[in-house]
Amino acid sequence: MKCKGDIGAVLGDYNPEVGAWIRFNPLDGQGVKDINVTDYRYALVESDNMELEKQNAIIKELELPVACLVHSGSKSIHAIVRIDAADYKEYRKRVDYLYSICKKNGLNIDSQNRNPSRLSRMPGVMRNGKMQFLMGINLGKANWEEWYEWIESVNDDLPDPEGLDSVWDNLPELAPPLIDGVLRQGHKMLIAGPSKAGKSFALIEMCIAIAEGQKWLGFDCTKGKVMYVNLELDRPSCLHRFKDVYNALHIKPNNLANVDIWNLRGKSIPMDKLAPKLIRRAIKKDYIAIVIDPIYKIITGDENSADQMANFCNQFDKVCTELGCAVIYCHHHSKGSQGNKKSMDRASGSGVFARDPDALIDLLELELSESHYKYLKNKVACQCCINYLNQHVVNWQNDLSQDDMLSQSAMIEYCKQKLGSNYYKELDHLVNEARYSVEQISGWRIEGTLREFPKFSPVNLFFEYPIHVTDDSDVLKDISTEEAPAWQKAMAKRKSPEDKKKERKAAIVTAYSACKMDGDVSVNTLAEYMGVTEKTVRTRLKEHGGYSISDGIVIEKD
């Protein structure tokens, strides 16, 4: 009252053409720089390139914890926002967050106002004929903590919970299958297996099956466009593989336009960097599947760390969500024995790899015995004969029974009689080639861990380079993948007393025959040849029973 409305009488005179300012954070009296600020209470939010009404509306809509709102007397509003930071470091962090929220919500603020010693317009004074006035106090949330919790809740981009009763009678459609009984469109699948399992070939087979609407390892596939992200092979090798697999599968390439290949060997980057680049290239292509081969090239972080691998796998979710397509990728088994593990525990690294995808397909090698290879060689030899006879002999089937057609000896004998020598030589060459190719075949069993479908029965197949072929004859059905304990393996390797005795007798015969070439054979000569003592030689000769000793000379009995 004493100043009678003259604010200059209290604070000193000011220039009414430019207005007056105040500092909203307390200072130490030693200066007016940031180092002189003693308490980090407030920050300034100001925009000078937006309509005043829009500035005011956004500030109130954001519920900023405003201590006071001041009209600058010109084209901006100054919001003095409660920060209440403990120190300068926390102040900068909170102001950066505050400014980012303002910008995201359309308030184009002046970022030069972020320092705590900043000046703000003082209400109650004139500025070039217009009043700098107070528009409001204690607006929005009460303090920083309350505002921060609120703004995080409204900006988390998460959907709201929904009541089951609201959708019970109107459930959303399930995503259609991509691989029938295994994987839906828009979901994720991991193929895991050891080296030499042909995982890359299996993925290429899958790409072709999807592109052409064919079966993959016995499972029906939905026809559509697919992208194969090649991270391991050089471009020529990758392209040749696709053609080789097409030819081996005997599938006509009617829909080559459905396959896109992104060759990134030597250019691979971590998945968190690759995902946005992949999405940008695929967004308009209407892919129903993205195949990434292999993931070790793009893993971000330690593959044994659960939290880091969870973040890594989240990138696949991002691709699925943005593109609305399935993501399929492969990974290798951990080191060591796998036979006694569950299929979902064989992939290398964190258990996240097995638990994150909607479908896990695991390949485990089956140990083929001599009898298996003998059966397969008989089968391919018979098939070679049948194919050759179909080309060169009319009505040959009338001469043979079904049993004959399943016996390579019967078929080869028939071909000798029916074909001329030149034809038979050609057939013999084909049969030998087929038998040799069998020696390169390996056996595999596929097991699945599925989230959307019931578990399927294990699928047995052969890897006949460059493709996998299902075992329709059930040759592999009874092969066990479980490995015996170490003590059982040791027992199995342990020889019986009878076998050991046979080996000792055979060793004596071999040594005697070799030494006899130089004349008479002495006990000492046998001992040196066999690397044992003379006493051991005498014992083994006695055990054999077919030799006698006279004056140190070993004589073979008649």
MARZAZA-452797 format. One record per residue (C-alpha): residue number from 1; x, y, z; residue in three letters. Coordinates in steps of 0.25 Angstrom, whole numbers. Last residue first. Example, Ala and Ser with C-alpha at 12.3 -4.5 7.8 and 13.67 -1.06 7.14 Angstrom:
REM MARZAZA-452797
- num_X_Y_Z_residuo
- 2_55_-4_29_ser
- 1_49_-18_31_ala
This chain:
REM MARZAZA-452797
- num_X_Y_Z_residuo
- 558_204_-521_-150_asp
- 557_210_-513_-138_lys
- 556_217_-500_-141_glu
- 555_231_-499_-134_ile
- 554_236_-488_-126_val
- 553_251_-489_-123_ile
- 552_256_-486_-109_gly
- 551_262_-500_-108_asp
- 550_249_-506_-113_ser
- 549_236_-499_-111_ile
- 548_223_-504_-116_ser
- 547_211_-497_-124_tyr
- 546_196_-500_-126_gly
- 545_192_-499_-112_gly
- 544_188_-485_-112_his
- 543_189_-484_-97_glu
- 542_203_-490_-97_lys
- 541_207_-480_-107_leu
- 540_201_-469_-99_arg
- 539_208_-472_-86_thr
- 538_222_-474_-94_arg
- 537_220_-461_-100_val
- 536_216_-454_-87_thr
- 535_229_-460_-81_lys
- 534_237_-455_-92_glu
- 533_232_-441_-89_thr
- 532_224_-432_-98_val
- 531_226_-423_-110_gly
- 530_220_-433_-120_met
- 529_232_-433_-129_tyr
- 528_242_-433_-118_glu
- 527_235_-444_-111_ala
- 526_233_-452_-123_leu
- 525_248_-451_-126_thr
- 524_252_-455_-112_asn
- 523_243_-468_-113_val
- 522_250_-471_-125_ser
- 521_245_-473_-139_val
- 520_254_-480_-149_asp
- 519_255_-474_-163_gly
- 518_253_-459_-167_asp
- 517_239_-461_-172_met
- 516_235_-468_-160_lys
- 515_235_-455_-152_cys
- 514_223_-450_-159_ala
- 513_215_-463_-158_ser
- 512_218_-464_-143_tyr
- 511_214_-450_-141_ala
- 510_200_-452_-148_thr
- 509_198_-466_-141_val
- 508_201_-460_-127_ile
- 507_192_-448_-129_ala
- 506_181_-457_-134_ala
- 505_182_-465_-121_lys
- 504_182_-452_-112_arg
- 503_170_-447_-120_glu
- 502_162_-460_-118_lys
- 501_165_-460_-103_lys
- 500_160_-445_-102_lys
- 499_147_-449_-109_asp
- 498_145_-461_-99_glu
- 497_148_-452_-87_pro
- 496_137_-442_-91_ser
- 495_141_-429_-96_lys
- 494_137_-416_-89_arg
- 493_132_-406_-99_lys
- 492_117_-408_-95_ala
- 491_122_-407_-80_met
- 490_128_-394_-83_ala
- 489_116_-388_-90_lys
- 488_107_-393_-78_gln
- 487_116_-386_-68_trp
- 486_115_-373_-76_ala
- 485_100_-373_-76_pro
- 484_93_-377_-89_ala
- 483_89_-367_-99_glu
- 482_74_-364_-102_glu
- 481_72_-362_-117_thr
- 480_66_-376_-119_ser
- 479_65_-381_-133_ile
- 478_51_-389_-135_asp
- 477_45_-380_-145_lys
- 476_57_-378_-154_leu
- 475_53_-388_-165_val
- 474_39_-384_-164_asp
- 473_37_-385_-179_ser
- 472_32_-371_-181_asp
- 471_44_-365_-176_asp
- 470_43_-350_-179_thr
- 469_53_-345_-189_val
- 468_62_-333_-185_his
- 467_69_-326_-197_ile
- 466_82_-322_-202_pro
- 465_88_-332_-199_tyr
- 464_80_-344_-195_glu
- 463_76_-341_-181_phe
- 462_67_-352_-176_phe
- 461_55_-351_-169_leu
- 460_47_-355_-156_asn
- 459_36_-346_-151_val
- 458_33_-346_-136_pro
- 457_17_-347_-134_ser
- 456_11_-333_-133_phe
- 455_9_-325_-120_lys
- 454_-5_-318_-120_pro
- 453_-5_-304_-126_phe
- 452_-3_-290_-122_glu
- 451_9_-290_-113_arg
- 450_17_-301_-119_leu
- 449_29_-309_-116_thr
- 448_33_-318_-128_gly
- 447_41_-330_-130_glu
- 446_49_-333_-143_ile
- 445_57_-346_-144_arg
- 444_69_-347_-153_trp
- 443_77_-357_-161_gly
- 442_89_-355_-170_ser
- 441_92_-358_-184_ile
- 440_106_-357_-190_gln
- 439_107_-373_-190_glu
- 438_94_-373_-198_val
- 437_101_-365_-209_ser
- 436_111_-376_-211_tyr
- 435_100_-387_-213_arg
- 434_93_-377_-224_ala
- 433_106_-376_-231_glu
- 432_109_-391_-231_asn
- 431_95_-393_-237_val
- 430_96_-383_-248_leu
- 429_110_-389_-252_his
- 428_103_-403_-252_asp
- 427_92_-397_-261_leu
- 426_102_-392_-271_glu
- 425_109_-405_-271_lys
- 424_96_-412_-273_tyr
- 423_92_-404_-285_tyr
- 422_106_-407_-292_asn
- 421_105_-422_-288_ser
- 420_91_-424_-293_gly
- 419_79_-424_-284_leu
- 418_69_-435_-280_lys
- 417_78_-445_-274_gln
- 416_87_-435_-266_lys
- 415_75_-427_-262_cys
- 414_69_-440_-256_tyr
- 413_81_-442_-248_glu
- 412_81_-428_-243_ile
- 411_67_-428_-239_met
- 410_68_-441_-231_ala
- 409_81_-437_-224_ser
- 408_75_-423_-221_gln
- 407_63_-429_-215_ser
- 406_50_-421_-213_leu
- 405_45_-423_-228_met
- 404_47_-438_-226_asp
- 403_37_-438_-214_asp
- 402_27_-431_-223_gln
- 401_28_-442_-233_ser
- 400_36_-441_-246_leu
- 399_34_-445_-261_asp
- 398_21_-437_-263_asn
- 397_27_-424_-258_gln
- 396_36_-424_-271_trp
- 395_25_-420_-279_asn
- 394_34_-412_-289_val
- 393_49_-411_-286_val
- 392_58_-399_-288_his
- 391_52_-387_-280_gln
- 390_44_-394_-269_asn
- 389_55_-404_-268_leu
- 388_65_-392_-264_tyr
- 387_55_-386_-254_asn
- 386_53_-400_-248_ile
- 385_68_-403_-247_cys
- 384_71_-390_-240_cys
- 383_59_-392_-231_gln
- 382_65_-406_-227_cys
- 381_79_-400_-224_ala
- 380_73_-389_-216_val
- 379_65_-398_-207_lys
- 378_77_-408_-205_asn
- 377_86_-397_-202_lys
- 376_76_-392_-192_leu
- 375_74_-405_-185_tyr
- 374_90_-407_-184_lys
- 373_91_-393_-179_tyr
- 372_81_-396_-168_his
- 371_87_-410_-165_ser
- 370_101_-403_-163_glu
- 369_95_-394_-153_ser
- 368_90_-379_-154_leu
- 367_91_-370_-142_glu
- 366_79_-361_-142_leu
- 365_82_-346_-142_glu
- 364_73_-336_-134_leu
- 363_66_-325_-141_leu
- 362_57_-316_-132_asp
- 361_45_-307_-137_ile
- 360_41_-297_-127_leu
- 359_27_-290_-129_ala
- 358_22_-278_-122_asp
- 357_36_-273_-120_pro
- 356_40_-267_-106_asp
- 355_42_-280_-98_arg
- 354_53_-287_-105_ala
- 353_62_-274_-108_phe
- 352_59_-269_-94_val
- 351_65_-281_-88_gly
- 350_78_-274_-90_ser
- 349_90_-279_-99_gly
- 348_90_-290_-108_ser
- 347_77_-297_-113_ala
- 346_76_-311_-106_arg
- 345_66_-308_-95_asp
- 344_53_-308_-103_met
- 343_55_-321_-109_ser
- 342_57_-328_-95_lys
- 341_70_-333_-92_lys
- 340_75_-347_-92_asn
- 339_80_-347_-106_gly
- 338_87_-334_-106_gln
- 337_101_-337_-102_ser
- 336_111_-326_-103_gly
- 335_111_-311_-108_lys
- 334_99_-303_-109_ser
- 333_90_-305_-121_his
- 332_90_-295_-132_his
- 331_80_-284_-136_his
- 330_70_-282_-147_cys
- 329_60_-271_-150_tyr
- 328_45_-270_-155_ile
- 327_37_-257_-153_val
- 326_23_-257_-157_ala
- 325_16_-245_-163_cys
- 324_7_-234_-159_gly
- 323_18_-224_-163_leu
- 322_19_-215_-151_glu
- 321_15_-225_-141_thr
- 320_23_-237_-146_cys
- 319_36_-228_-148_val
- 318_34_-222_-133_lys
- 317_32_-236_-128_asp
- 316_45_-240_-134_phe
- 315_52_-228_-128_gln
- 314_46_-233_-114_asn
- 313_55_-245_-116_cys
- 312_68_-237_-114_phe
- 311_62_-230_-101_asn
- 310_59_-244_-96_ala
- 309_73_-248_-100_met
- 308_78_-237_-91_gln
- 307_70_-240_-80_asp
- 306_73_-255_-80_ala
- 305_88_-253_-82_ser
- 304_94_-266_-88_asn
- 303_94_-260_-102_glu
- 302_102_-248_-97_asp
- 301_98_-235_-104_gly
- 300_91_-232_-118_thr
- 299_91_-244_-127_ile
- 298_91_-241_-141_ile
- 297_101_-251_-147_lys
- 296_97_-262_-137_tyr
- 295_83_-261_-143_ile
- 294_85_-269_-156_pro
- 293_77_-268_-165_asp
- 292_66_-259_-163_ile
- 291_53_-263_-170_val
- 290_42_-252_-172_ile
- 289_28_-258_-175_ala
- 288_14_-253_-180_ile
- 287_21_-242_-188_tyr
- 286_11_-231_-193_asp
- 285_23_-223_-199_lys
- 284_19_-209_-195_lys
- 283_26_-210_-181_ile
- 282_37_-219_-185_ala
- 281_48_-209_-187_arg
- 280_45_-200_-176_arg
- 279_43_-212_-166_ile
- 278_56_-218_-170_leu
- 277_63_-204_-167_lys
- 276_55_-203_-154_pro
- 275_59_-217_-149_ala
- 274_74_-217_-154_leu
- 273_78_-207_-143_lys
- 272_72_-214_-131_asp
- 271_76_-227_-138_met
- 270_91_-224_-138_pro
- 269_97_-221_-152_ile
- 268_100_-230_-163_ser
- 267_108_-224_-175_lys
- 266_118_-235_-178_gly
- 265_108_-245_-183_arg
- 264_95_-236_-184_leu
- 263_88_-242_-196_asn
- 262_73_-239_-196_trp
- 261_66_-250_-204_ile
- 260_51_-248_-209_asp
- 259_43_-260_-212_val
- 258_28_-259_-217_asn
- 257_33_-254_-231_ala
- 256_39_-268_-233_leu
- 255_24_-273_-233_asn
- 254_24_-284_-244_asn
- 253_37_-290_-241_pro
- 252_33_-304_-243_lys
- 251_36_-313_-231_ile
- 250_44_-325_-233_his
- 249_50_-324_-219_leu
- 248_64_-326_-224_ala
- 247_62_-315_-234_asn
- 246_56_-305_-225_tyr
- 245_67_-308_-215_val
- 244_78_-306_-226_asp
- 243_72_-293_-230_lys
- 242_71_-287_-216_phe
- 241_85_-292_-213_arg
- 240_90_-285_-226_his
- 239_85_-272_-221_leu
- 238_91_-273_-207_cys
- 237_105_-277_-213_ser
- 236_105_-266_-223_pro
- 235_101_-256_-212_arg
- 234_111_-260_-202_asp
- 233_106_-268_-190_leu
- 232_104_-264_-176_glu
- 231_94_-253_-173_leu
- 230_83_-257_-183_asn
- 229_70_-250_-180_val
- 228_60_-258_-188_tyr
- 227_47_-250_-191_met
- 226_34_-258_-193_val
- 225_22_-255_-202_lys
- 224_10_-264_-201_gly
- 223_4_-278_-201_lys
- 222_0_-285_-188_thr
- 221_8_-297_-184_cys
- 220_4_-311_-182_asp
- 219_13_-319_-173_phe
- 218_20_-332_-178_gly
- 217_34_-326_-177_leu
- 216_29_-314_-184_trp
- 215_17_-316_-193_lys
- 214_14_-307_-205_gln
- 213_8_-293_-207_gly
- 212_19_-289_-217_glu
- 211_25_-277_-209_ala
- 210_22_-284_-196_ile
- 209_28_-297_-200_ala
- 208_40_-290_-206_ile
- 207_43_-282_-193_cys
- 206_42_-294_-185_met
- 205_52_-302_-194_glu
- 204_61_-290_-192_ile
- 203_59_-291_-177_leu
- 202_62_-306_-177_ala
- 201_74_-303_-186_phe
- 200_79_-293_-175_ser
- 199_77_-303_-164_lys
- 198_84_-314_-172_gly
- 197_87_-322_-159_ala
- 196_102_-321_-162_lys
- 195_104_-312_-149_ser
- 194_94_-315_-138_pro
- 193_79_-312_-138_gly
- 192_69_-301_-134_ala
- 191_58_-295_-143_ile
- 190_51_-283_-136_leu
- 189_37_-279_-140_met
- 188_30_-266_-138_lys
- 187_15_-261_-140_his
- 186_9_-252_-150_gly
- 185_3_-264_-158_gln
- 184_1_-276_-150_arg
- 183_11_-287_-148_leu
- 182_11_-302_-146_val
- 181_-2_-310_-149_gly
- 180_-2_-304_-163_asp
- 179_10_-295_-166_ile
- 178_5_-281_-168_leu
- 177_-8_-283_-161_pro
- 176_-19_-272_-160_pro
- 175_-18_-262_-149_ala
- 174_-30_-265_-139_leu
- 173_-42_-257_-142_glu
- 172_-46_-248_-130_pro
- 171_-57_-253_-120_leu
- 170_-71_-247_-121_asn
- 169_-79_-255_-110_asp
- 168_-69_-254_-99_trp
- 167_-63_-240_-104_val
- 166_-69_-231_-93_ser
- 165_-70_-242_-83_asp
- 164_-55_-244_-83_leu
- 163_-53_-229_-78_gly
- 162_-42_-221_-85_glu
- 161_-30_-216_-79_pro
- 160_-25_-203_-86_asp
- 159_-15_-204_-97_pro
- 158_0_-200_-95_leu
- 157_5_-187_-101_asp
- 156_12_-183_-88_asp
- 155_8_-168_-90_asn
- 154_-4_-167_-81_val
- 153_3_-175_-69_ser
- 152_16_-168_-71_glu
- 151_9_-155_-70_ile
- 150_2_-158_-57_trp
- 149_14_-163_-50_glu
- 148_23_-152_-54_tyr
- 147_12_-142_-50_trp
- 146_11_-147_-36_glu
- 145_26_-147_-35_glu
- 144_28_-133_-40_trp
- 143_18_-127_-31_asn
- 142_3_-123_-29_ala
- 141_-2_-127_-43_lys
- 140_-8_-116_-52_gly
- 139_-8_-101_-48_leu
- 138_-3_-95_-35_asn
- 137_-4_-81_-40_ile
- 136_-11_-74_-52_gly
- 135_-11_-64_-63_met
- 134_-1_-54_-56_leu
- 133_1_-42_-64_phe
- 132_12_-35_-73_gln
- 131_3_-23_-77_met
- 130_4_-17_-91_lys
- 129_9_-3_-95_gly
- 128_23_-7_-98_asn
- 127_24_-16_-86_arg
- 126_17_-12_-74_met
- 125_19_-18_-60_val
- 124_10_-27_-51_gly
- 123_16_-41_-55_pro
- 122_31_-42_-56_met
- 121_35_-50_-69_arg
- 120_45_-61_-67_ser
- 119_61_-61_-65_leu
- 118_69_-74_-66_arg
- 117_78_-78_-54_ser
- 116_73_-92_-55_pro
- 115_78_-94_-70_asn
- 114_67_-101_-79_arg
- 113_62_-88_-86_asn
- 112_70_-90_-98_gln
- 111_61_-101_-102_ser
- 110_50_-91_-107_asp
- 109_37_-99_-107_ile
- 108_29_-104_-118_asn
- 107_18_-110_-111_leu
- 106_12_-122_-120_gly
- 105_11_-133_-110_asn
- 104_24_-140_-113_lys
- 103_31_-126_-111_lys
- 102_25_-124_-97_cys
- 101_29_-138_-93_ile
- 100_43_-136_-98_ser
- 99_44_-123_-91_tyr
- 98_40_-129_-77_leu
- 97_49_-141_-79_tyr
- 96_61_-132_-82_asp
- 95_57_-123_-70_val
- 94_57_-135_-61_arg
- 93_71_-140_-65_lys
- 92_76_-126_-65_arg
- 91_71_-124_-50_tyr
- 90_76_-137_-46_glu
- 89_90_-133_-50_lys
- 88_88_-120_-44_tyr
- 87_84_-125_-30_asp
- 86_73_-130_-22_ala
- 85_62_-126_-32_ala
- 84_49_-120_-29_asp
- 83_44_-118_-43_ile
- 82_32_-109_-41_arg
- 81_29_-102_-54_val
- 80_29_-87_-57_ile
- 79_20_-86_-69_ala
- 78_24_-74_-78_his
- 77_13_-70_-88_ile
- 76_18_-64_-102_ser
- 75_14_-54_-112_lys
- 74_16_-41_-104_ser
- 73_12_-36_-90_gly
- 72_19_-49_-85_ser
- 71_7_-55_-80_his
- 70_10_-62_-67_val
- 69_7_-76_-62_leu
- 68_10_-79_-48_cys
- 67_15_-91_-40_ala
- 66_11_-100_-51_val
- 65_12_-115_-49_pro
- 64_9_-119_-64_leu
- 63_-5_-125_-65_glu
- 62_-2_-128_-80_leu
- 61_-16_-122_-84_glu
- 60_-13_-109_-76_lys
- 59_0_-107_-84_ile
- 58_-6_-111_-97_ile
- 57_-17_-101_-96_ala
- 56_-9_-89_-91_asn
- 55_1_-91_-103_gln
- 54_-11_-93_-113_lys
- 53_-18_-80_-108_glu
- 52_-5_-72_-109_leu
- 51_-3_-76_-123_glu
- 50_11_-83_-126_met
- 49_25_-78_-129_asn
- 48_29_-72_-116_asp
- 47_28_-84_-107_ser
- 46_32_-84_-92_glu
- 45_34_-95_-81_val
- 44_43_-90_-70_leu
- 43_49_-99_-59_ala
- 42_47_-98_-44_tyr
- 41_52_-103_-31_arg
- 40_67_-105_-32_tyr
- 39_72_-99_-20_asp
- 38_85_-91_-18_thr
- 37_88_-86_-32_val
- 36_101_-78_-33_asn
- 35_108_-89_-41_ile
- 34_97_-86_-52_asp
- 33_100_-72_-53_lys
- 32_95_-60_-46_val
- 31_106_-56_-36_gly
- 30_110_-56_-22_gln
- 29_97_-54_-16_gly
- 28_95_-69_-14_asp
- 27_83_-70_-23_leu
- 26_69_-75_-22_pro
- 25_62_-81_-34_asn
- 24_51_-72_-41_phe
- 23_60_-61_-46_arg
- 22_51_-49_-49_ile
- 21_49_-40_-61_trp
- 20_44_-26_-65_ala
- 19_37_-20_-77_gly
- 18_44_-15_-90_val
- 17_37_-2_-93_glu
- 16_34_0_-78_pro
- 15_49_1_-74_asn
- 14_50_-2_-60_tyr
- 13_51_6_-47_asp
- 12_55_-1_-34_gly
- 11_49_-12_-27_leu
- 10_40_-6_-17_val
- 9_38_9_-22_ala
- 8_38_3_-36_gly
- 7_26_-5_-33_ile
- 6_18_8_-32_asp
- 5_4_4_-28_gly
- 4_3_13_-16_lys
- 3_17_9_-11_cys
- 2_12_9_3_lys
- 1_0_0_0_met
